[in-house]
């Protein structure tokens, strides 16, 4: 057998020649130009449709008749924003805590009072809910272990 060094490597034949260019520059340029044209045309269409829809919405937005809003109060002048939201939240929580921990009248004529939440839980545990029938002692409820 012959050594590798003895075999002549001829690169001049047409069957073993390397590729002269990997990518066709002309085809790449045509593709990029087409892509750019497509993007511009699409942008023009989108902007045109946006303007058309905006114009139609403005034409359809008719102000209501003054007679339709005659009995209603005037709307506030602008958005009502909270200036000190943390303070507002703290005041709200304090008022809610006061409601659940103090005694007071809800409706004096009907005799309805507000009691502290802890006392309400104790009374409910002692008496049960008023609309529910009491559970008999020693009787297992379905699904409970004895």
N, C-alpha and C positions, 0 to 999 in steps of 0.2 A: 504494500500500500504506500501511497505517496504521502509525504508530510504536508501539513497545511501550508508551510512556507513555499512549497514548490508549486502550488496551484495558483495560477495567475488570476488576479481579481481585476477584471476589466469593468469599469463603470461607464464606459462610453457607449454601451449598447442601448438601444431604445427600449428593450424589454426590461431593463433594470434601472432606468433613469428615475431620479426623484422628482417629486411634483414641483413645478416652478412657482406656483402661487397656491396658498391654502384656501383663500377666500376670494371670490370675484368682487373687486372693489366697485365695479359698475352696478352689480346687483344689490350690494349693500347700500350704495348711495340712492338707488331707486327706492328701496324699501324705506330708508329713513326719510326721504322726501315725501313719500306717500303717507307715512306715519305722521309727520308734521302737518301735512295738509289735512289729514283726517282730524287731528286734534284741534286745529284752528276752526274747521267747519263745525265740529261738534260744539266747541265753545260758543261760536256765534249763534248756533241754534238754541243752546241752553239759555244764553242771555236774552235772546229774542223771546223765547217762551216765558221766561221770568217776567220781562216787561209786559208782555201781553196779559199774563195772569194777574199781575199787579194792577194794571189798568182796569181789567174786568172787575176785580174785587172792589176797587174804589168806586166804580160806577154802580155796583150792586149795593154798596153800603149807604143806604138812605137813612137819614136821621129820622127818628120816630116823630109822629105828630105831637105838637104840644098838648093836645087834648088827651092823648094816651098816657101822659105822665103828669097830668094836672094834680092828682090827689097824692102823689108820692113825694116823700121828702127829697130835697136836693142831695145829690151824691156828695161825698166829701171832696175837698179840693184836690187831693192827691193821694198817693198810697200812704196808708197809716203804718208807719214803721216804728219799731221799738227802738228807743234811743238807748236805754239801759236794760238790755234783756236779762242780764244776770240778776239785777235788782228786782225786776218784774217777776222773775221766776222765784226768787226767795220770798217775796211778799205773797205770791200765790201759794207757795208751799206752807208758809206760816199760817195763812188763813185757813187752809185745808186741815192742817194739824190742829188748829184751834177748834174747828168744827167737830173733829172726831174725838177730842179729849175734854170737851166742856158740855155742861148741861144747859139746855135752853128750850124755849117754846118753838115748835114748828107751826102749829095751829092751835091757839089758845081756845078758840070756840069749840073745836072738836076734841080737845084734850090730848093732842098729839105733842109729845115732847121728844127732845133729842137727848140721848144719854151717852156717856163716854163709851168708846168702842170696847174697852176691856170689860166693862160692866155688861154690855150687850152680849159679849161672847159668853160670860159666866151665866147670864140668864138663859141664853139659848141652850147651853149645855145642861142646865138644871131642868128647864121646862120643855125643851124640844121646840120644833117649829110649830106654829099654831095650826097650820093646815094639814100637817102630816099626822097620820094615826100613830099612836105610841107603839113601840115594839114590845111584845110580851117578853118578860124575863124568862130565861131558860130555853127559849125556842130558838133553834138555829135557823138562820136565814140561808136560803139556797146559795151554795158556793162558799160559805164560811166554814171554817174548821171548828169543831167542838172543843 
